[in-house]
Amino acid sequence: MSTRIIQTLVKKEMLDVFRDKKTVIMMLVVPIILYPLIFIGVMQLMAFVSSSMKEQNYRIVVEAEDEGRFLHKLEEFQKDRAESAGAENQAADETVRETTADADEEADEEASGQSYEITIVDAGSITDYEEALNEEEIDVYVSGRMKDGKVQYEAYYLSSVENSSYAAGIVMDALDELKEDMTKQIITEQGMDIQAILEPIVYERQDIASSEQSIGNIIGSILPFMLVISLLMGTIYPAIDTTAGERERGTLETILTLPVTNRQLIISKFITVAVIGMVSAFLNILSMGVITLYMYKMLDMQTDMGSFDMAKFIPAILVCILAVFAFSLFISAVTMCVTSFAKSYKEANNYITPLMLIVMFVGYIGFIPNIELTQTIAMIPVANICLLIKNMMAFKIDYGAIAVVLSSNVAYAVIAILFLSKIYDSEAILFSDGKAGLQLFERRSNLKKGGVPTVSDVWFVVAVTILLMLYVGSLLQIRFGLAGAFGTQMILLLVPLFLVVYTKRDIRQTYGFARTKAVNFLGGALISVGMVLLNLVITAALMKLFPQSTENMETVFSELFESNVVAAFLVIAVTPAICEEMLFRGVIMHSMKAKYRVSSAIAITAVLFGLYHMSLVKFIPTGLIGLLLCLVAWKADSIYPAMLMHFINNVISVIVSYYPEQVEKVLPVFAKSTLSVSDALCLSGAGLVLVGIGWAVLVKARKADKVVIS
């Protein structure tokens, strides 16, 4: 591959990208100018709000049977705060340095400097305190009634009103002081030592974390999220410009006629997007680093925080640079894959929105406490980068995790680039074939009858169905149990059916409703039984690897099997065999087949089927079942054998759950919680044999059909 050609193409792509002012703005203006302005503005706004709250006049009503003690305390409380406000400048350093003292001292220090005024409103002028609070005529209403020889105070306020909420805090501070004063008075009257009674022990909190660890912990929670978002934002515009932008301008056809290969073209575009993304990310990090350093210096000048050794962060910074490089490769490739399907800037922006939401959602993992970077999470994109940077900033170095995170991101980038090359090898990059556009929002009168739904329509329906399953389906199952499970199956059936009917698609072609030979049902049944045996071995192995996920799954299933056997038979065995197959082996697989190769369509459908069950333990076995169901539906040219297979798989689960004793007598291996090596080998062998025989039956039937046709 000629590096000179790639260099020339990269230079061309860079020039095209930098001609777009939006890219320059996102790279330079936002991180270097906008971030500091936002930071300064927010700090000024917070200072103004805090100052205004401390200078307010708060109206408080006191109606208490305490001989005026609390009213006197409020007046004294306000006087003390006013005096402390005057002396604030002289005692500021000492006050802040003692913020690690006990809670009472901390509250007193925080209250210092408050110059608010308190107006005591006559209780007789208030006929309805709730109305007065809602009308903001008063801020707090304090009542005190004698109960069991003590005054029980109640402070009524509105948490939705800032002044009322702040005034309630003042009242509670005054009540705390009143309680402390009365306690000391009672102890003195009894002739006892106040210090010995109120402070029988002396304690203090000692933080042994260094300044670097404390600051690193804070930065480690914020930096990863900002990093992944800045990388994503930095790659969006160049990715759109180099893909959809060229299609919209009509220059892509000219480039493809040049004496360069598609791979050279793709690599040059990928390098351009990745480099711009990294530059944008580094500028963002530099800007945030300057702001962080400024904050640290300001705090150090006011509080004398102590020494701070920047050299200790050098390993973390180096790993962050590597992480930026690896993640930039990954996110650039993914972004280009998404935008390559768009024909214009507007369409590309619509396509990129879901990707942004996913990255932001996963990126929040850095804010969640006690999430460890395990070997499993180290393979999850976005999450692995966030947790790796967080650990490095907290000086938790795991070289194995670093290697897995960096290598996995590079591997995912390579896979995405290969997928991108497939896209550019297709004529669809130039000429839209109508099999990928979103037609669901078109006027129904403009739609032509026949065919199968487009890929975009299918992806949209899958997203809507998953959301309904997560929110509506989960609530239905929690509230109604087995009946709720039936409701979730109706979601799987009706949402895609609405798409098919509205877009005037051919129902028989979309769902694969075709007559087929009886021998295909036999082949499917043999494969289904064989897969049940294989899944016993796979599930037993996964149970050892993920015991917690297994327990959660067993809890969910035990709740479903609490109903009578007939209801369970209909909801768990019959309904999914119809509804799930019509969605996956029907709408999804046939729509994918119309756009992609059969192997790709089958693989996508199987993965979606595994993800649909939303369980780490069930993903592999259900994914394998989904793969076999797709293969059988494809070989038989009908969805009916796949429905039978799905029914057999589920009805076995119902029988084992409702009749465990009878099953144990006939097939004791089904009742075992753990499998021995001999059990696993026997089950695997029998399963493979049954799957092989079933597949041979299907292949023979397919060949016979071809002979008859010829």
C-alpha positions as CSV (number, residue, x, y, z in Angstrom):
1,M,0.0,0.0,0.0
2,S,1.5,3.3,-1.1
3,T,2.1,5.6,1.9
4,R,2.6,8.5,-0.5
5,I,-0.9,8.2,-1.9
6,I,-2.3,8.0,1.7
7,Q,-0.4,11.1,2.7
8,T,-1.8,13.0,-0.3
9,L,-5.3,11.9,0.5
10,V,-4.9,12.8,4.2
11,K,-3.7,16.3,3.2
12,K,-6.7,16.7,0.9
13,E,-9.1,15.5,3.6
14,M,-7.5,17.9,6.2
15,L,-7.9,20.9,3.8
16,D,-11.5,20.0,3.2
17,V,-12.3,19.6,6.9
18,F,-10.6,22.9,7.9
19,R,-12.5,24.8,5.3
20,D,-15.6,24.1,7.4
21,K,-15.8,26.7,10.1
22,K,-17.9,24.4,12.4
23,T,-14.9,22.1,12.8
24,V,-12.5,25.0,13.7
25,I,-15.1,26.3,16.2
26,M,-15.5,22.9,17.9
27,M,-11.7,22.4,18.0
28,L,-10.5,25.8,19.1
29,V,-13.3,28.2,20.3
30,V,-15.2,25.8,22.5
31,P,-12.3,24.4,24.6
32,I,-10.0,27.4,24.7
33,I,-12.5,30.2,25.1
34,L,-15.9,28.9,25.9
35,Y,-14.9,26.5,28.8
36,P,-13.0,29.2,30.8
37,L,-15.9,31.7,30.2
38,I,-18.4,29.1,31.4
39,F,-16.3,28.3,34.5
40,I,-15.8,32.0,35.4
41,G,-19.5,32.8,34.8
42,V,-20.7,29.8,36.9
43,M,-18.3,30.8,39.8
44,Q,-19.5,34.4,39.7
45,L,-23.2,33.3,39.6
46,M,-22.7,31.0,42.5
47,A,-20.9,33.7,44.5
48,F,-23.7,36.1,43.7
49,V,-26.4,33.7,44.7
50,S,-24.6,32.8,47.9
51,S,-24.0,36.4,48.8
52,S,-27.6,37.4,48.1
53,M,-28.9,34.5,50.3
54,K,-26.8,35.8,53.2
55,E,-28.1,39.3,52.9
56,Q,-31.8,38.6,52.7
57,N,-34.4,39.6,55.3
58,Y,-36.1,36.5,56.5
59,R,-39.6,36.7,58.0
60,I,-40.2,34.1,60.7
61,V,-43.3,33.5,62.8
62,V,-42.8,32.0,66.3
63,E,-45.8,30.7,68.2
64,A,-44.4,28.6,71.1
65,E,-45.3,27.8,74.6
66,D,-41.7,28.4,75.9
67,E,-41.9,31.7,77.7
68,G,-40.2,33.5,74.8
69,R,-36.9,31.4,75.0
70,F,-36.8,30.7,71.3
71,L,-37.6,34.3,70.3
72,H,-34.7,35.4,72.5
73,K,-32.4,32.8,71.0
74,L,-33.3,34.0,67.5
75,E,-32.4,37.6,68.4
76,E,-29.2,36.4,70.1
77,F,-28.5,34.2,67.1
78,Q,-28.8,37.1,64.6
79,K,-26.6,39.4,66.8
80,D,-23.8,36.8,67.1
81,R,-23.8,36.2,63.3
82,A,-23.7,40.0,62.6
83,E,-20.7,40.3,64.9
84,S,-19.0,37.3,63.3
85,A,-19.5,38.8,59.8
86,G,-17.6,41.9,60.9
87,A,-14.6,39.9,62.0
88,E,-14.7,37.5,59.0
89,N,-11.7,38.9,57.2
90,Q,-9.4,38.6,60.2
91,A,-10.3,35.0,61.0
92,A,-10.9,33.6,57.5
93,D,-7.7,31.5,57.2
94,E,-8.1,30.0,60.7
95,T,-11.8,29.3,60.1
96,V,-11.2,27.4,56.8
97,R,-8.3,25.4,58.1
98,E,-10.4,23.9,60.9
99,T,-13.0,22.5,58.5
100,T,-12.1,19.0,59.5
101,A,-13.3,19.5,63.0
102,D,-16.5,18.0,64.3
103,A,-19.9,18.7,62.8
104,D,-21.0,21.4,65.3
105,E,-17.8,23.4,64.8
106,E,-18.2,23.0,61.0
107,A,-21.7,24.4,61.1
108,D,-20.6,27.4,63.2
109,E,-17.8,28.2,60.8
110,E,-20.0,27.8,57.7
111,A,-22.5,30.2,59.3
112,S,-19.8,32.9,59.9
113,G,-20.0,35.8,57.6
114,Q,-23.8,35.7,57.2
115,S,-25.2,39.2,57.6
116,Y,-28.9,38.3,57.0
117,E,-31.7,40.0,58.9
118,I,-34.5,38.3,60.8
119,T,-37.9,39.9,61.1
120,I,-40.2,38.4,63.7
121,V,-43.7,38.5,62.4
122,D,-46.5,38.6,65.0
123,A,-48.3,35.3,65.1
124,G,-51.6,37.1,65.7
125,S,-51.4,38.6,62.2
126,I,-51.3,35.2,60.5
127,T,-54.7,33.4,60.2
128,D,-53.4,30.5,58.1
129,Y,-49.7,29.7,58.1
130,E,-49.9,27.4,55.1
131,E,-51.5,30.1,53.0
132,A,-49.0,32.6,54.2
133,L,-46.1,30.3,53.3
134,N,-47.5,29.6,49.9
135,E,-48.1,33.3,49.2
136,E,-44.5,34.0,50.5
137,E,-45.8,36.4,53.1
138,I,-43.6,34.6,55.6
139,D,-40.6,32.3,55.2
140,V,-40.9,30.0,58.2
141,Y,-43.6,29.3,60.8
142,V,-42.4,27.8,64.1
143,S,-44.8,26.2,66.5
144,G,-43.9,24.9,70.0
145,R,-46.3,22.9,72.1
146,M,-45.8,21.3,75.5
147,K,-45.7,17.5,75.3
148,D,-44.6,15.2,78.1
149,G,-43.1,18.1,80.0
150,K,-41.1,19.3,77.0
151,V,-41.6,21.8,74.3
152,Q,-41.9,20.1,70.9
153,Y,-40.9,22.6,68.1
154,E,-42.0,22.2,64.5
155,A,-40.7,24.4,61.7
156,Y,-42.9,24.7,58.7
157,Y,-41.4,25.9,55.4
158,L,-41.5,25.4,51.6
159,S,-38.5,23.5,50.2
160,S,-39.5,24.7,46.7
161,V,-38.8,28.3,47.7
162,E,-35.2,29.3,48.2
163,N,-35.7,31.9,50.9
164,S,-38.0,29.6,52.9
165,S,-35.6,26.7,52.7
166,Y,-32.6,28.9,53.7
167,A,-34.6,30.5,56.6
168,A,-35.5,27.0,57.8
169,G,-31.8,26.2,58.0
170,I,-31.4,29.3,60.2
171,V,-34.2,28.2,62.4
172,M,-32.7,24.7,62.9
173,D,-29.3,26.2,63.7
174,A,-31.0,28.4,66.3
175,L,-32.9,25.4,67.8
176,D,-29.6,23.5,68.0
177,E,-28.0,26.3,70.0
178,L,-31.1,26.6,72.2
179,K,-30.9,22.8,72.9
180,E,-27.2,23.0,73.7
181,D,-27.7,26.0,76.1
182,M,-30.6,24.3,77.9
183,T,-28.6,21.1,78.2
184,K,-25.7,23.0,79.8
185,Q,-28.0,24.8,82.1
186,I,-29.6,21.6,83.4
187,I,-26.2,20.0,84.0
188,T,-24.9,23.1,85.8
189,E,-28.0,23.1,88.0
190,Q,-27.3,19.5,88.9
191,G,-23.8,20.4,90.0
192,M,-22.1,18.2,87.4
193,D,-19.1,18.8,85.1
194,I,-20.4,20.0,81.7
195,Q,-17.2,18.9,79.9
196,A,-17.3,15.4,81.4
197,I,-21.0,14.9,80.6
198,L,-21.2,16.4,77.1
199,E,-17.7,15.3,75.9
200,P,-16.9,12.0,77.5
201,I,-14.5,11.2,74.6
202,V,-12.3,13.3,72.4
203,Y,-12.0,12.4,68.7
204,E,-10.9,13.8,65.4
205,R,-10.7,12.7,61.8
206,Q,-7.3,12.3,60.3
207,D,-7.1,12.1,56.5
208,I,-3.9,10.4,55.5
209,A,-4.5,10.8,51.7
210,S,-2.0,13.1,50.1
211,S,-2.9,16.2,48.2
212,E,-2.2,14.3,45.0
213,Q,-4.6,11.5,45.9
214,S,-7.4,13.8,46.9
215,I,-7.2,15.9,43.8
216,G,-6.7,12.8,41.6
217,N,-9.9,11.3,43.0
218,I,-11.8,14.4,42.1
219,I,-10.3,14.7,38.6
220,G,-10.7,11.0,38.0
221,S,-14.5,11.3,38.3
222,I,-14.8,14.2,36.0
223,L,-12.0,13.9,33.5
224,P,-13.0,10.5,31.8
225,F,-16.5,11.7,31.0
226,M,-15.3,15.0,29.6
227,L,-12.6,13.2,27.7
228,V,-14.9,10.7,25.9
229,I,-17.4,13.5,25.1
230,S,-14.8,15.8,23.8
231,L,-13.4,13.0,21.6
232,L,-16.8,12.2,20.3
233,M,-17.6,15.9,19.6
234,G,-14.2,16.4,18.0
235,T,-14.8,13.5,15.6
236,I,-18.5,14.1,14.7
237,Y,-18.0,17.1,12.3
238,P,-15.0,15.7,10.4
239,A,-16.6,12.3,10.2
240,I,-19.8,13.8,8.7
241,D,-17.8,16.0,6.3
242,T,-15.6,13.2,5.0
243,T,-18.6,10.8,4.4
244,A,-22.1,12.4,4.1
245,G,-20.6,15.8,3.3
246,E,-18.9,14.4,0.2
247,R,-22.0,12.6,-0.9
248,E,-24.0,15.8,-0.5
249,R,-21.5,17.9,-2.4
250,G,-21.2,15.3,-5.1
251,T,-17.4,15.0,-4.9
252,L,-17.3,11.3,-3.7
253,E,-17.9,10.0,-7.3
254,T,-14.9,12.0,-8.5
255,I,-12.7,10.6,-5.8
256,L,-13.7,7.0,-6.5
257,T,-12.7,7.5,-10.1
258,L,-9.1,8.3,-9.1
259,P,-6.4,5.7,-9.3
260,V,-6.6,4.9,-5.6
261,T,-8.0,1.8,-3.8
262,N,-11.0,1.9,-1.5
263,R,-8.8,0.9,1.3
264,Q,-6.4,3.8,0.8
265,L,-9.4,6.1,0.6
266,I,-10.9,4.8,3.8
267,I,-7.6,4.8,5.7
268,S,-6.9,8.4,4.7
269,K,-10.4,9.5,5.9
270,F,-10.0,7.5,9.1
271,I,-6.6,9.1,9.9
272,T,-8.0,12.5,9.3
273,V,-11.0,12.0,11.6
274,A,-8.8,10.4,14.3
275,V,-6.2,13.1,14.2
276,I,-8.7,15.9,14.5
277,G,-10.5,14.0,17.3
278,M,-7.2,13.7,19.2
279,V,-6.3,17.3,18.7
280,S,-9.7,18.4,19.9
281,A,-9.5,16.1,22.9
282,F,-6.0,17.4,23.9
283,L,-7.2,21.0,23.6
284,N,-10.1,20.2,25.8
285,I,-7.9,18.5,28.4
286,L,-5.4,21.4,28.3
287,S,-8.2,23.9,28.9
288,M,-9.7,21.8,31.7
289,G,-6.2,21.3,33.2
290,V,-5.6,25.1,33.2
291,I,-9.0,25.6,35.0
292,T,-8.2,22.9,37.5
293,L,-4.8,24.4,38.2
294,Y,-6.3,27.8,38.6
295,M,-8.8,26.4,41.1
296,Y,-6.1,24.6,43.1
297,K,-4.0,27.8,43.2
298,M,-6.9,29.8,44.5
299,L,-7.7,27.3,47.2
300,D,-4.1,27.0,48.1
301,M,-3.8,30.8,48.6
302,Q,-6.9,30.8,50.8
303,T,-6.5,27.6,52.8
304,D,-2.8,26.6,52.5
305,M,-3.6,23.1,51.2
306,G,0.0,22.0,51.2
307,S,2.5,20.8,48.7
308,F,1.4,19.3,45.4
309,D,3.8,17.2,43.3
310,M,2.7,17.2,39.7
311,A,5.4,14.6,38.8
312,K,3.4,11.9,40.6
313,F,0.7,12.2,37.9
314,I,3.2,11.6,35.0
315,P,2.3,7.8,34.7
316,A,-1.4,8.6,34.8
317,I,-0.9,11.3,32.1
318,L,1.0,9.0,29.9
319,V,-1.7,6.3,30.2
320,C,-4.3,9.0,29.5
321,I,-2.5,9.9,26.3
322,L,-2.5,6.3,25.2
323,A,-6.2,6.0,26.2
324,V,-7.0,9.1,24.1
325,F,-5.1,7.6,21.1
326,A,-6.9,4.2,21.4
327,F,-10.3,5.6,22.1
328,S,-9.9,8.1,19.3
329,L,-9.3,5.2,16.9
330,F,-12.3,3.4,18.1
331,I,-14.8,6.3,18.2
332,S,-13.6,7.7,14.9
333,A,-14.2,4.4,13.1
334,V,-17.6,4.0,14.7
335,T,-18.7,7.5,13.9
336,M,-17.6,7.1,10.3
337,C,-19.6,3.9,10.1
338,V,-22.7,5.6,11.3
339,T,-22.4,8.7,9.1
340,S,-21.5,6.7,6.0
341,F,-25.1,5.7,5.7
342,A,-26.3,9.3,5.5
343,K,-26.8,11.2,2.3
344,S,-26.6,14.7,3.8
345,Y,-25.4,16.7,6.8
346,K,-28.9,16.8,8.2
347,E,-29.4,13.1,7.9
348,A,-26.0,12.4,9.4
349,N,-26.7,14.6,12.4
350,N,-29.9,12.6,13.0
351,Y,-28.0,9.3,12.8
352,I,-25.3,10.5,15.2
353,T,-27.7,11.5,17.9
354,P,-28.3,7.9,19.2
355,L,-24.5,7.3,19.3
356,M,-24.0,10.5,21.4
357,L,-26.7,9.4,23.8
358,I,-25.1,5.9,24.2
359,V,-21.6,7.3,24.7
360,M,-22.9,9.8,27.3
361,F,-24.9,7.2,29.1
362,V,-22.0,4.7,29.4
363,G,-19.6,7.5,30.2
364,Y,-21.5,8.2,33.4
365,I,-20.0,5.0,34.9
366,G,-17.0,7.1,36.0
367,F,-19.3,9.0,38.5
368,I,-20.6,5.8,40.0
369,P,-18.7,4.8,43.2
370,N,-17.2,1.4,43.9
371,I,-17.3,0.2,40.2
372,E,-14.2,-1.9,39.7
373,L,-12.4,-2.3,36.3
374,T,-12.8,-6.1,36.0
375,Q,-11.6,-8.2,33.1
376,T,-15.2,-8.2,31.8
377,I,-15.7,-4.4,32.0
378,A,-12.2,-3.9,30.4
379,M,-13.8,-5.3,27.2
380,I,-16.7,-2.9,27.2
381,P,-16.1,0.2,25.0
382,V,-16.3,3.7,26.6
383,A,-16.8,2.2,30.1
384,N,-13.3,0.6,30.0
385,I,-11.6,3.9,29.1
386,C,-13.5,5.9,31.8
387,L,-12.7,3.4,34.6
388,L,-9.1,3.1,33.4
389,I,-8.5,6.8,33.6
390,K,-10.3,7.0,36.9
391,N,-8.1,4.3,38.4
392,M,-4.9,5.9,37.1
393,M,-5.8,9.3,38.6
394,A,-6.4,7.5,41.9
395,F,-3.0,5.8,41.6
396,K,-4.5,2.3,41.1
397,I,-2.3,0.8,38.5
398,D,-3.2,-2.6,36.9
399,Y,-1.0,-3.3,33.9
400,G,-3.1,-6.2,32.8
401,A,-6.2,-4.0,32.7
402,I,-4.3,-1.3,30.9
403,A,-3.3,-3.8,28.2
404,V,-6.8,-5.2,27.8
405,V,-8.4,-1.8,27.6
406,L,-6.0,-0.4,25.0
407,S,-5.8,-3.5,22.9
408,S,-9.6,-4.0,22.9
409,N,-10.2,-0.4,21.7
410,V,-7.7,-0.9,18.9
411,A,-9.3,-4.2,18.0
412,Y,-12.8,-2.7,17.9
413,A,-11.4,0.1,15.7
414,V,-10.0,-2.4,13.2
415,I,-13.3,-4.3,13.1
416,A,-15.1,-1.0,12.5
417,I,-12.7,-0.1,9.7
418,L,-13.2,-3.5,8.0
419,F,-16.9,-2.9,8.2
420,L,-16.4,0.6,6.8
421,S,-14.4,-0.9,3.9
422,K,-17.4,-3.2,3.2
423,I,-19.6,-0.2,3.0
424,Y,-17.4,1.5,0.5
425,D,-17.1,-1.6,-1.6
426,S,-20.8,-1.4,-2.1
427,E,-22.5,0.7,-4.8
428,A,-25.0,1.8,-2.1
429,I,-22.4,4.4,-1.0
430,L,-23.2,6.2,-4.2
431,F,-26.6,5.1,-5.2
432,S,-29.4,4.6,-2.7
433,D,-31.3,1.4,-3.3
434,G,-34.2,2.3,-1.2
435,K,-33.6,-0.6,1.2
436,A,-32.2,1.4,4.0
437,G,-34.2,4.6,4.1
438,L,-36.7,5.4,6.9
439,Q,-40.2,5.1,5.4
440,L,-42.2,4.9,8.6
441,F,-42.6,8.7,8.7
442,E,-43.5,9.1,5.0
443,R,-47.1,9.7,3.9
444,R,-48.8,6.4,3.6
445,S,-50.2,7.4,0.2
446,N,-46.6,7.9,-1.1
447,L,-45.6,4.3,-0.2
448,K,-45.6,1.5,-2.7
449,K,-47.1,-1.9,-1.8
450,G,-45.0,-5.1,-1.5
451,G,-41.5,-6.1,-0.4
452,V,-40.1,-6.0,3.2
453,P,-39.5,-3.2,5.6
454,T,-36.3,-1.1,5.1
455,V,-33.3,-1.6,7.4
456,S,-33.8,1.9,8.9
457,D,-37.5,1.1,9.7
458,V,-36.4,-2.2,11.4
459,W,-33.8,-0.5,13.5
460,F,-36.2,2.2,14.6
461,V,-38.8,-0.4,15.5
462,V,-36.2,-2.5,17.4
463,A,-35.2,0.6,19.4
464,V,-38.9,1.4,20.2
465,T,-39.6,-2.2,21.1
466,I,-36.6,-2.4,23.5
467,L,-37.7,0.8,25.2
468,L,-41.2,-0.4,25.6
469,M,-39.9,-3.7,27.0
470,L,-37.7,-2.0,29.5
471,Y,-40.3,0.4,30.8
472,V,-43.8,-1.0,30.0
473,G,-42.8,-4.7,29.9
474,S,-40.9,-4.6,33.2
475,L,-43.8,-2.8,35.0
476,L,-46.3,-5.3,33.6
477,Q,-44.3,-8.3,34.7
478,I,-43.7,-6.9,38.2
479,R,-47.3,-5.9,38.6
480,F,-49.1,-8.9,36.9
481,G,-46.5,-11.7,36.8
482,L,-47.3,-14.2,34.1
483,A,-50.1,-12.1,32.7
484,G,-47.6,-9.2,32.4
485,A,-45.2,-11.6,30.5
486,F,-48.0,-12.2,28.0
487,G,-48.3,-8.4,27.7
488,T,-44.6,-8.0,26.8
489,Q,-45.0,-10.7,24.1
490,M,-47.9,-8.6,22.6
491,I,-45.5,-5.7,22.5
492,L,-43.1,-7.8,20.4
493,L,-46.0,-8.8,18.1
494,L,-47.9,-5.6,17.7
495,V,-45.2,-2.9,17.3
496,P,-43.5,-4.6,14.2
497,L,-46.9,-5.6,12.9
498,F,-48.0,-1.9,12.9
499,L,-44.8,-1.1,10.9
500,V,-45.5,-3.8,8.3
501,V,-49.2,-2.8,7.9
502,Y,-48.5,1.0,7.8
503,T,-45.7,0.8,5.3
504,K,-47.8,-1.6,3.1
505,R,-45.2,-4.3,3.2
506,D,-46.0,-7.9,2.0
507,I,-46.9,-9.8,5.2
508,R,-46.1,-13.3,3.8
509,Q,-42.7,-12.2,2.5
510,T,-41.8,-10.2,5.6
511,Y,-42.7,-12.9,8.1
512,G,-41.8,-15.9,6.0
513,F,-45.2,-17.4,6.0
514,A,-44.6,-20.1,3.4
515,R,-45.7,-23.7,3.2
516,T,-42.9,-26.2,3.8
517,K,-42.3,-29.9,3.9
518,A,-43.0,-32.0,7.0
519,V,-39.4,-33.2,6.9
520,N,-38.2,-29.6,7.6
521,F,-40.2,-29.8,10.9
522,L,-38.4,-33.0,11.7
523,G,-35.0,-31.5,11.1
524,G,-35.8,-28.5,13.1
525,A,-37.1,-30.6,16.0
526,L,-33.9,-32.7,16.1
527,I,-31.8,-29.5,16.1
528,S,-33.9,-28.0,18.9
529,V,-33.5,-31.0,21.2
530,G,-29.8,-31.2,20.4
531,M,-29.4,-27.5,21.2
532,V,-31.2,-28.0,24.6
533,L,-28.6,-30.6,25.5
534,L,-25.7,-28.4,24.4
535,N,-27.1,-25.4,26.3
536,L,-27.2,-27.5,29.5
537,V,-23.4,-27.7,29.3
538,I,-23.0,-24.1,28.3
539,T,-25.3,-22.8,31.0
540,A,-23.5,-24.9,33.7
541,A,-20.2,-23.4,32.7
542,L,-21.6,-19.9,32.7
543,M,-23.2,-20.4,36.2
544,K,-19.7,-21.0,37.6
545,L,-18.3,-17.9,35.9
546,F,-21.3,-15.6,36.8
547,P,-23.0,-16.9,39.9
548,Q,-24.7,-13.6,40.7
549,S,-26.3,-13.2,37.3
550,T,-27.5,-16.8,37.6
551,E,-29.2,-16.2,40.9
552,N,-31.0,-13.1,39.5
553,M,-32.2,-15.1,36.5
554,E,-33.5,-17.9,38.6
555,T,-35.4,-15.4,40.8
556,V,-37.1,-14.0,37.8
557,F,-38.1,-17.4,36.4
558,S,-39.3,-18.7,39.7
559,E,-41.8,-15.8,39.8
560,L,-43.1,-16.7,36.3
561,F,-43.6,-20.4,37.2
562,E,-45.8,-19.7,40.2
563,S,-49.0,-19.8,38.0
564,N,-50.8,-23.0,36.9
565,V,-49.1,-25.2,34.3
566,V,-51.7,-24.5,31.6
567,A,-51.1,-20.7,31.8
568,A,-47.3,-21.2,31.9
569,F,-47.6,-23.5,28.9
570,L,-49.4,-20.9,26.9
571,V,-47.4,-17.8,28.0
572,I,-43.9,-19.3,28.2
573,A,-44.0,-21.9,25.4
574,V,-46.7,-21.0,22.9
575,T,-46.7,-17.2,22.9
576,P,-42.9,-16.6,22.5
577,A,-42.7,-19.2,19.7
578,I,-45.1,-17.0,17.7
579,C,-44.3,-13.5,18.8
580,E,-40.6,-13.6,19.1
581,E,-40.2,-15.6,15.9
582,M,-42.4,-13.2,13.9
583,L,-40.1,-10.3,15.1
584,F,-36.7,-11.9,14.8
585,R,-36.9,-14.7,12.2
586,G,-39.6,-12.7,10.4
587,V,-39.3,-8.9,10.3
588,I,-35.6,-8.5,11.3
589,M,-34.0,-11.4,9.3
590,H,-36.0,-10.9,6.1
591,S,-35.3,-7.1,6.1
592,M,-31.6,-7.7,6.7
593,K,-31.5,-10.3,3.9
594,A,-32.9,-7.7,1.5
595,K,-30.0,-5.4,2.3
596,Y,-27.1,-7.5,3.3
597,R,-25.7,-11.0,2.6
598,V,-27.5,-14.0,4.1
599,S,-24.6,-14.6,6.5
600,S,-24.6,-11.0,7.8
601,A,-28.4,-11.0,8.1
602,I,-28.3,-14.2,10.2
603,A,-25.5,-13.0,12.4
604,I,-27.2,-9.7,13.1
605,T,-30.5,-11.4,13.9
606,A,-28.8,-13.9,16.2
607,V,-26.9,-11.2,18.2
608,L,-30.1,-9.2,18.6
609,F,-31.9,-12.3,19.8
610,G,-29.3,-12.8,22.4
611,L,-29.2,-9.2,23.5
612,Y,-33.0,-9.1,23.7
613,H,-33.0,-11.5,26.7
614,M,-30.9,-8.9,28.6
615,S,-28.8,-11.3,30.7
616,L,-25.1,-11.9,30.6
617,V,-25.6,-15.6,31.4
618,K,-28.3,-16.1,28.8
619,F,-26.6,-14.1,26.0
620,I,-24.4,-17.0,24.7
621,P,-27.0,-19.8,24.8
622,T,-29.8,-17.7,23.5
623,G,-27.6,-16.3,20.8
624,L,-26.7,-19.8,19.7
625,I,-30.3,-20.8,19.7
626,G,-31.1,-17.7,17.6
627,L,-28.4,-18.6,15.2
628,L,-29.8,-22.1,14.6
629,L,-33.3,-20.8,14.4
630,C,-32.2,-18.4,11.6
631,L,-30.4,-21.2,9.8
632,V,-33.4,-23.4,9.9
633,A,-35.8,-20.7,8.8
634,W,-33.4,-19.9,5.9
635,K,-32.9,-23.5,4.8
636,A,-36.7,-24.3,5.0
637,D,-37.7,-21.0,3.4
638,S,-40.3,-20.8,6.1
639,I,-40.7,-19.5,9.6
640,Y,-42.9,-22.4,10.8
641,P,-40.0,-24.9,11.6
642,A,-38.3,-22.1,13.6
643,M,-41.6,-21.6,15.5
644,L,-41.7,-25.3,16.3
645,M,-38.1,-25.3,17.5
646,H,-38.7,-22.3,19.7
647,F,-41.8,-24.1,21.2
648,I,-39.8,-27.3,21.9
649,N,-37.0,-25.4,23.7
650,N,-39.5,-23.5,25.9
651,V,-41.8,-26.3,26.6
652,I,-38.9,-28.4,28.0
653,S,-38.2,-25.6,30.4
654,V,-41.9,-25.6,31.5
655,I,-41.9,-29.4,32.0
656,V,-38.6,-29.4,34.0
657,S,-39.9,-26.5,36.2
658,Y,-43.4,-28.0,37.0
659,Y,-42.5,-31.7,37.1
660,P,-39.0,-31.9,38.5
661,E,-39.5,-35.2,40.3
662,Q,-40.8,-37.0,37.2
663,V,-38.0,-35.5,35.1
664,E,-35.4,-36.6,37.6
665,K,-36.6,-40.2,37.3
666,V,-36.5,-40.2,33.5
667,L,-33.5,-37.9,32.9
668,P,-31.6,-37.3,36.1
669,V,-29.0,-35.1,34.4
670,F,-31.7,-32.3,34.0
671,A,-32.0,-32.1,37.7
672,K,-28.3,-31.7,38.5
673,S,-27.1,-28.2,39.6
674,T,-23.6,-29.0,38.5
675,L,-22.4,-31.3,35.8
676,S,-19.4,-33.7,36.0
677,V,-16.9,-34.0,33.1
678,S,-18.5,-37.2,31.9
679,D,-22.0,-35.6,32.0
680,A,-20.8,-32.7,30.0
681,L,-19.1,-34.9,27.4
682,C,-22.1,-37.1,27.0
683,L,-24.5,-34.2,26.7
684,S,-22.3,-32.4,24.3
685,G,-21.8,-35.5,22.1
686,A,-25.5,-36.3,22.0
687,G,-26.4,-32.7,21.3
688,L,-23.9,-32.4,18.4
689,V,-25.2,-35.7,16.9
690,L,-28.8,-34.5,17.0
691,V,-27.9,-31.1,15.6
692,G,-25.9,-32.8,12.8
693,I,-28.7,-35.2,11.9
694,G,-31.3,-32.4,11.9
695,W,-29.1,-30.3,9.7
696,A,-28.5,-33.1,7.3
697,V,-32.3,-33.6,7.0
698,L,-32.7,-30.0,6.2
699,V,-29.9,-30.0,3.6
700,K,-31.3,-33.1,1.9
701,A,-34.8,-31.6,1.7
702,R,-33.3,-28.4,0.2
703,K,-31.4,-30.4,-2.5
704,A,-34.6,-32.4,-3.3
705,D,-36.5,-29.1,-3.8
706,K,-33.8,-27.9,-6.2
707,V,-33.9,-31.1,-8.2
708,V,-37.6,-30.8,-8.6
709,I,-37.4,-27.2,-9.7
710,S,-34.7,-28.0,-12.2
